[in-house]
Amino acid sequence: MSEVILVAVNDSPAAFAAVTVAIDHAQRRGAKLHAVVVIEGGETERHLAVSALPATRRHAGADAVLAHVVARGSSAGLEVTGSRRSGRVAAEILDEARAVDAIMIVMGRVERPGHLIPTIGSHTLRVLEFTTVPVLVVPLR
């Protein structure tokens, strides 16, 4: 079975920077790339502008991000898969990493002024706290 590197994505510049790094690592290791995008669901939705969008628009946006990652990885010669999940972001990323037997998780670093640790968001902190595989947090620059 081939190794799998999981990259967690959304439509942010930080996530696309993480995709670039994940592609590079997958090429170097001869690994597959698996992208996951999580749509926050139910009580966990914190961005009113996003949660106010109809589910079909949120799903279409997530699917467009996945299609972009698949196209980039495929053009780099990688075997790429992707999935869209709904729920709590960190929990879904961790569940997806287990489901695909990922050897590494790659995430973009988004600065959150006012946070306990302003250079890492809460989703990333939760993934770092509960993961059983290495996590590569990629800065935007």
Buried (B, 14 or more C-beta within 10 A) or exposed (E): EEBBBBBBBBEEEBBBBBBBBBBEBBBEBEBBBBBBBBBBBEEBEEEEEBBEBEEEEBBEBBEEBBEBBBEBBEEBEBEBBBBBBBBBBBBBBBBBBEBBEBBBBBBBBBEBEEEEEEEBBBBBBBBBEEBEBEBBBBEBE
